Structures are given as structure tokens and as C-alpha cells.
Amino acid sequence: MTPEEFVCYSYLQLTRFGQHMTVENVRDARPKRKRTGSRKGRKPPLYAAVDMGTNNCRLLIAARRGDTFSVLDSHSQVARLGEGLEATGRLSDASIERAMDALGKISKKIRAKKVGQVRCIATEACRRAENGAEFIKRVRDETGLTFKIIGPEEEARLALIGCHNLIEPDTDRVLVIDIGGGSTELSFVDARPAHEGGLKGLLQRPPILAWRSLPVGVVTLTEAFAHLPADEAYPQMLAHVMTQIEKWKRSPEIRQSFEEGRAHVIGTSGTVTCLTGVTLGLTKYRRDKVDGAWINQAEMMGTVQKLRDAGPDKIHKFPTIGTDRAGLMLAGCAIVEGTWSLAPNGKMRIADRGLREGLLLSMMHGPKRRKRRPRRKPGTKSKPSEQETVS
């Protein structure tokens, strides 16, 4: 059958017998073209998550692997964006330049890897700073990265998603403690629906029974008590944290869950992972040893006391801490000790994961975000929209 005869035949069948005999249902005897390329040979799409915090700028680039992902590249750089914010209410020129340097490197990595989907979030420092929005605009103009300043509730949600597979199967409740540079997010989670619904259920409706954003982070707390000697500063930092915790009306209910043995803690932050490295006696930081480790309250408080005894001048000698984080560790210890008061005799599961991982999982498995098309003037033709790679 020639192509011309085939078209005529198909039209005849359509007019005589209806749509069930259309071209799609008639076998074409013409030789089929061979497909070039193979799905197996295609590279999976890449995702990037950027977290601009009060102390660090962090990047993860990953490819989806079933329900999880594999990390292809990463970057973490101390920028201390929130330095001086407690006193002035603004991001300083020096801190902005440090952050721009870090974000410039991150932007280059994203372009080099040809990442298709990117999400960038900014947290407490940009939430509080008078010039936070101005800084975000400069970042977009100079690096092409578009940041969204998220609220503390969204921050808590993403941290939970990032740590979801560290929730023990036989527990009823989980307290997630996410210590940042400018704030500390607490989430009290119903573990049962977290297990039953899996990741998909968490993305649709996170089972957070209560959450609280404490206005204390390792940078802001350090600066607030920097005028005092270390031996005087620590008790006052701890008292300040405890005051914030006692303002949370759900504190008695949370303590009761731990007293009944029905709950455990998940701790996620640089402070927690560094302290765990010291507790485990590591000679260098090893993620495979720290992530997922269990630490009880007595062990962690013993490590806190070690750091207090060493004092600010010698904390950097602990191998898993180093010089970049040493000056913030006593404030971090005060936050760990204070927040653990919500979990008497509770055990902590250590998470070397959090916001970025939660962001990646949300991008890969959550509802797809559609780009809004700009309104067009009457009488103008619409143009095909370009693929959005940075959001």
C-alpha cells in the first residue's frame, strides 16, 4: 500500500465505521523508523538545594534514585551572614560580601553541572534584617540565584522531611531539634502517621502536633553574651534558653511523653554533629559514624562539660570542631542542654541532614510547582514559556 492509498483507506474507514477504525487502529505496513538513543543512556535530571543560613551557606546537587537521591556535588562555606545582626538589626557590609563570595561559588557549581531544577531558601538572618530583601535582590542580580525567605514553620517542616527516615518504628512521638545560627526550631511530631504514610504522606500533611521557633541561635546567643567571661556567660545563656522554652505551653505535654518512654529526640545541626564526634572519640569527622548514631542525655552532657572545662581558647583542639565553629560551640552547648530539658532521660538520634535534604525530597516527590505566565496585553500573541531552572 502506498502512502497515498493508506491515507485514503484510513479516511474511508473513519467515515464508514467511526473513530474505532481510525488511523491509530489500522496497522501500518510501512517500515518503522528506528529510534535513536535509549532511555537507559539518558542522564537523570539534576536537582539543587541551596540553604542560606545565619552562619553557613550550603549547597547539595543530587539525582533522584527511587524514593531517595544520590549526592553528586556539595558546598558548605561559613559566611556568618548574621554577624552583628543582634546589635544593629541589619546585615553588615562585611557579612554580605562573605555571603556573596559563597553564593558566587555555589552558582558556578550549579551552572557547571547544568542543573535543571534549583530551589534556594533563606532563613532567620534574612527574616530579621531590615535590609534582608535588598540583599536578596542583589544576590539575584549578581548570581542569578532567586531566594525565598521562608518562615520558621516551613523551616521546621523541611527539617522533619529531611530527617524522616531516622524516626524509630516503635515510637509514638518525636521531638526534632534544629539548631541554627539565628534561631532554633522545635517540632513535636506524631510518629505513627509518619510511618504509615511514608514520605508521600509527610509531604502532603506533615504530622507536626506542635512547633516553636526559639529566637536563639549559636550566632545570636554568642553575640548577646559576648561581653561576659565564658564561665559567667554559659549559665546566663542557659537560663535565657530555658526562659524561652518555658514560654511554650506544650512543654509539659512533651516532657510527659518522654517520662512515659514513648518518644525520642532527633537532633540536626552542626552543633549536634560536632558534639557527637567528640562524644564518639573520633579523630576526624566521619559522617558515616555520626549520622544515625544514638546518644543518651548523660553522654551528651558529659561532652558539654568537657567543652566548658576546655574553655573558648582550647575548644578548637577537639578534632571534630575546628577553628571555624569553635567560637560558637558554648552557645550551641547551652541550646542543646536547654532543649534537652524537654526530653528527660530521652535518647537523641543524630542527623547529619536537614533542610537541604528536605528541600530536595520536596522538589523530587512533592507537588509540581507551576510557573506563572505573565499577563499579556489584548491583541498580542503568547510566546512559549522558557523552562525555569532557578526558583
C-alpha positions, 0 to 999 in steps of 0.5 A, spaced: 500 500 500 502 506 498 502 512 502 497 515 498 492 509 498 493 508 506 491 515 507 485 514 503 483 507 506 484 510 513 479 516 511 474 511 508 474 507 514 473 513 519 467 515 515 464 508 514 465 505 521 467 511 526 473 513 530 474 505 532 477 504 525 481 510 525 488 511 523 491 509 530 487 502 529 489 500 522 496 497 522 501 500 518 505 496 513 510 501 512 517 500 515 518 503 522 523 508 523 528 506 528 529 510 534 535 513 536 538 513 543 535 509 549 532 511 555 537 507 559 543 512 556 539 518 558 542 522 564 537 523 570 535 530 571 539 534 576 536 537 582 539 543 587 538 545 594 541 551 596 540 553 604 542 560 606 543 560 613 545 565 619 552 562 619 553 557 613 551 557 606 550 550 603 549 547 597 547 539 595 546 537 587 543 530 587 539 525 582 533 522 584 534 514 585 527 511 587 524 514 593 531 517 595 537 521 591 544 520 590 549 526 592 553 528 586 556 535 588 556 539 595 558 546 598 558 548 605 562 555 606 561 559 613 559 566 611 556 568 618 551 572 614 548 574 621 554 577 624 552 583 628 545 582 626 543 582 634 546 589 635 544 593 629 538 589 626 541 589 619 546 585 615 553 588 615 557 590 609 562 585 611 557 579 612 554 580 605 560 580 601 562 573 605 555 571 603 556 573 596 563 570 595 559 563 597 553 564 593 558 566 587 561 559 588 555 555 589 552 558 582 558 556 578 557 549 581 550 549 579 551 552 572 557 547 571 553 541 572 547 544 568 542 543 573 535 543 571 531 544 577 534 549 583 530 551 589 534 556 594 531 558 601 533 563 606 532 563 613 532 567 620 538 572 618 534 574 612 527 574 616 530 579 621 534 584 617 531 590 615 535 590 609 534 582 608 530 583 601 535 588 598 540 583 599 536 578 596 535 582 590 542 583 589 544 576 590 539 575 584 542 580 580 549 578 581 548 570 581 542 569 578 540 565 584 532 567 586 531 566 594 525 565 598 525 567 605 521 562 608 518 562 615 520 558 621 514 553 620 516 551 613 523 551 616 521 546 621 517 542 616 523 541 611 527 539 617 522 533 619 522 531 611 529 531 611 530 527 617 524 522 616 527 516 615 531 516 622 524 516 626 524 509 630 518 504 628 516 503 635 515 510 637 509 514 638 512 521 638 518 525 636 521 531 638 526 534 632 531 539 634 534 544 629 539 548 631 541 554 627 545 560 627 539 565 628 534 561 631 532 554 633 526 550 631 522 545 635 517 540 632 513 535 636 511 530 631 506 524 631 510 518 629 505 513 627 502 517 621 509 518 619 510 511 618 504 509 615 504 514 610 511 514 608 514 520 605 508 521 600 504 522 606 509 527 610 509 531 604 502 532 603 500 533 611 506 533 615 504 530 622 507 536 626 502 536 633 506 542 635 512 547 633 516 553 636 521 557 633 526 559 639 529 566 637 536 563 639 541 561 635 549 559 636 550 566 632 545 570 636 546 567 643 554 568 642 553 575 640 548 577 646 553 574 651 559 576 648 561 581 653 561 576 659 567 571 661 565 564 658 564 561 665 559 567 667 556 567 660 554 559 659 549 559 665 546 566 663 545 563 656 542 557 659 537 560 663 535 565 657 534 558 653 530 555 658 526 562 659 524 561 652 522 554 652 518 555 658 514 560 654 511 554 650 505 551 653 506 544 650 512 543 654 509 539 659 505 535 654 512 533 651 516 532 657 510 527 659 511 523 653 518 522 654 517 520 662 512 515 659 518 512 654 514 513 648 518 518 644 525 520 642 529 526 640 532 527 633 537 532 633 540 536 626 545 541 626 552 542 626 552 543 633 549 536 634 554 533 629 560 536 632 558 534 639 557 527 637 564 526 634 567 528 640 562 524 644 564 518 639 572 519 640 573 520 633 579 523 630 576 526 624 569 527 622 566 521 619 559 522 617 558 515 616 559 514 624 555 520 626 549 520 622 544 515 625 548 514 631 544 514 638 546 518 644 543 518 651 542 525 655 548 523 660 553 522 654 551 528 651 552 532 657 558 529 659 561 532 652 558 539 654 562 539 660 568 537 657 567 543 652 566 548 658 572 545 662 576 546 655 574 553 655 573 558 648 581 558 647 582 550 647 575 548 644 578 548 637 583 542 639 577 537 639 578 534 632 571 534 630 570 542 631 575 546 628 577 553 628 571 555 624 565 553 629 569 553 635 567 560 637 560 558 637 560 551 640 558 554 648 552 557 645 550 551 641 552 547 648 547 551 652 541 550 646 542 543 646 542 542 654 536 547 654 532 543 649 534 537 652 530 539 658 524 537 654 526 530 653 528 527 660 532 521 660 530 521 652 535 518 647 537 523 641 538 520 634 543 524 630 542 527 623 547 529 619 541 532 614 536 537 614 533 542 610 537 541 604 535 534 604 528 536 605 528 541 600 530 536 595 525 530 597 520 536 596 522 538 589 523 530 587 516 527 590 512 533 592 507 537 588 509 540 581 510 547 582 507 551 576 510 557 573 506 563 572 505 566 565 505 573 565 499 577 563 499 579 556 496 585 553 489 584 548 491 583 541 498 580 542 500 573 541 503 568 547 510 566 546 512 559 549 514 559 556 522 558 557 523 552 562 525 555 569 531 552 572 532 557 578 526 558 583 
